[in-house]
């Protein structure tokens, strides 16, 4: 990159408000240059009827530019200046609708440097979801996830929380 373009880029980046969403195109471009930190809220429960551990997943919009129509654990990238509680406040409004989280417990960090959107260092929380009448997502047995589940959630995020859930609930047989 020549020096004039670099100076222009620096000046334009100074105009970005780090406390507001960047938009997908800018986020994806920056994600290739930095490490992004998503906060992942993995809600698990024991279904006594089926005798299976289930995970709550939300489905992304078909026009989502990152993972169209894919199922995922609720989560969001932490923004500059935010606390973890701020991310959970956003998640409560956006991902959980009429439900609330009665328990939020840190379980693991998951490093995935080859993520589709760039290098991610996920902070995984095991959460208890207090259900109301309608949820935006659905519950699935952890061993029967939808085919369209985000790969990193299927392979890394859900297993990290599942291990902590089973360890905390020793009466559950897997």
C-alpha positions as CSV (number, residue, x, y, z in Angstrom):
1,X,0.0,0.0,0.0
2,X,1.5,3.4,-0.9
3,X,2.0,6.0,1.7
4,X,-0.9,8.3,0.5
5,X,-3.4,5.5,0.6
6,X,-2.2,4.4,4.1
7,X,-2.6,8.0,5.4
8,X,-6.1,8.2,3.9
9,X,-7.1,4.8,5.5
10,X,-5.8,6.0,8.9
11,X,-7.8,9.2,8.6
12,X,-11.0,7.3,7.6
13,X,-10.6,4.7,10.4
14,X,-10.5,7.6,12.9
15,X,-14.0,8.4,11.9
16,X,-15.4,5.0,12.9
17,X,-17.2,5.0,16.3
18,X,-15.9,2.0,18.1
19,X,-18.9,1.9,20.4
20,X,-21.3,1.3,17.5
21,X,-21.6,-1.7,15.1
22,X,-19.2,-1.3,12.2
23,X,-21.4,-3.0,9.6
24,X,-20.5,-6.4,8.1
25,X,-18.1,-5.3,5.4
26,X,-15.9,-3.2,7.6
27,X,-16.1,-5.7,10.4
28,X,-15.0,-8.5,8.1
29,X,-12.1,-6.4,6.7
30,X,-10.9,-5.6,10.2
31,X,-11.3,-9.2,11.4
32,X,-8.6,-10.3,8.9
33,X,-6.2,-7.9,10.6
34,X,-7.0,-8.4,14.3
35,X,-8.2,-11.0,16.8
36,X,-11.9,-10.7,17.5
37,X,-13.4,-11.7,20.8
38,X,-16.9,-13.2,20.7
39,X,-18.8,-13.8,23.9
40,X,-20.7,-17.1,23.6
41,X,-23.8,-17.8,25.7
42,X,-24.3,-21.6,25.6
43,X,-27.6,-22.5,27.3
44,X,-27.9,-26.2,28.2
45,X,-30.6,-28.1,30.0
46,X,-31.4,-31.6,31.0
47,X,-34.7,-32.8,29.3
48,X,-36.2,-35.3,31.7
49,X,-38.7,-36.6,29.1
50,X,-36.0,-37.5,26.5
51,X,-33.2,-38.1,29.0
52,X,-30.9,-35.9,26.9
53,X,-28.9,-32.8,27.3
54,X,-30.2,-30.1,25.0
55,X,-28.7,-26.8,23.7
56,X,-30.6,-23.7,22.8
57,X,-29.8,-22.4,19.3
58,X,-31.0,-19.4,17.4
59,X,-31.2,-19.3,13.6
60,X,-29.6,-16.5,11.6
61,X,-31.5,-14.7,8.9
62,X,-31.3,-16.1,5.4
63,X,-29.8,-12.8,4.3
64,X,-27.1,-12.7,7.0
65,X,-23.8,-12.0,5.4
66,X,-21.7,-14.1,7.8
67,X,-23.6,-17.3,8.4
68,X,-26.9,-17.2,6.4
69,X,-29.6,-19.4,7.7
70,X,-27.2,-21.2,10.2
71,X,-28.0,-22.2,13.7
72,X,-25.8,-20.9,16.5
73,X,-25.4,-20.3,20.2
74,X,-26.3,-16.8,21.0
75,X,-23.3,-14.6,21.1
76,X,-21.8,-11.3,20.1
77,X,-18.4,-9.7,19.7
78,X,-17.3,-7.5,22.5
79,X,-16.9,-3.9,21.4
80,X,-14.2,-1.5,22.5
81,X,-15.0,0.0,26.0
82,X,-17.6,-2.7,26.8
83,X,-17.8,-4.9,29.8
84,X,-19.0,-8.5,29.6
85,X,-22.3,-7.5,31.2
86,X,-22.9,-5.0,28.4
87,X,-22.6,-7.9,25.8
88,X,-25.1,-10.0,27.8
89,X,-27.5,-7.0,28.0
90,X,-27.4,-6.8,24.2
91,X,-27.9,-10.5,23.9
92,X,-30.9,-10.5,26.2
93,X,-32.6,-8.0,23.9
94,X,-31.5,-9.4,20.5
95,X,-31.2,-13.2,21.0
96,X,-33.4,-14.2,23.9
97,X,-36.5,-12.1,23.4
98,X,-38.9,-12.8,26.3
99,X,-36.5,-15.1,28.2
100,X,-33.8,-14.2,30.7
101,X,-30.6,-15.7,31.9
102,X,-30.7,-16.8,35.5
103,X,-27.1,-18.0,35.6
104,X,-24.0,-17.0,33.7
105,X,-20.8,-19.0,34.4
106,X,-17.5,-18.7,32.6
107,X,-16.3,-22.1,31.4
108,X,-13.6,-21.8,28.8
109,X,-11.7,-19.8,26.2
110,X,-11.6,-21.2,22.7
111,X,-9.0,-20.1,20.3
112,X,-9.8,-20.6,16.6
113,X,-7.3,-18.8,14.5
114,X,-8.6,-20.0,11.1
115,X,-12.2,-18.9,11.6
116,X,-14.1,-17.9,8.4
117,X,-14.3,-14.3,9.5
118,X,-10.8,-14.1,10.8
119,X,-9.0,-15.1,14.0
120,X,-11.5,-15.4,16.9
121,X,-10.8,-16.0,20.6
122,X,-14.1,-17.0,22.1
123,X,-15.1,-16.6,25.7
124,X,-17.6,-19.3,26.5
125,X,-20.2,-19.0,29.2
126,X,-22.5,-21.8,30.4
127,X,-25.9,-20.2,30.9
128,X,-29.3,-21.1,32.4
129,X,-32.2,-19.8,30.3
130,X,-35.4,-19.0,32.2
131,X,-38.0,-19.7,29.5
132,X,-41.1,-17.6,29.0
133,X,-43.9,-18.4,26.6
134,X,-42.0,-17.9,23.3
135,X,-38.4,-18.1,22.5
136,X,-36.7,-16.9,19.3
137,X,-34.7,-20.1,19.0
138,X,-35.2,-23.8,19.6
139,X,-33.8,-26.6,21.8
140,X,-31.8,-29.5,20.3
141,X,-30.2,-32.6,21.8
142,X,-26.4,-31.9,21.8
143,X,-25.8,-35.1,19.9
144,X,-28.4,-34.2,17.2
145,X,-27.6,-30.6,16.1
146,X,-29.2,-29.2,12.9
147,X,-27.1,-29.8,9.8
148,X,-26.8,-26.1,9.4
149,X,-25.1,-25.4,12.7
150,X,-22.2,-23.0,12.6
151,X,-19.1,-25.2,12.4
152,X,-17.1,-23.6,15.2
153,X,-20.1,-23.9,17.5
154,X,-20.6,-27.6,16.7
155,X,-16.9,-28.5,17.0
156,X,-15.6,-26.2,19.7
157,X,-18.1,-23.9,21.5
158,X,-20.9,-26.4,22.5
159,X,-18.4,-29.2,23.5
160,X,-16.6,-26.8,25.8
161,X,-19.8,-25.9,27.6
162,X,-21.1,-29.5,27.5
163,X,-18.1,-30.7,29.5
164,X,-18.7,-28.1,32.2
165,X,-22.4,-28.9,32.3
166,X,-21.8,-32.6,32.7
167,X,-19.1,-32.0,35.4
168,X,-21.6,-29.8,37.3
169,X,-24.4,-32.3,37.0
170,X,-22.8,-35.6,38.0
171,X,-26.1,-37.4,38.1
172,X,-26.5,-37.0,34.3
173,X,-25.3,-40.0,32.2
174,X,-24.0,-39.0,28.8
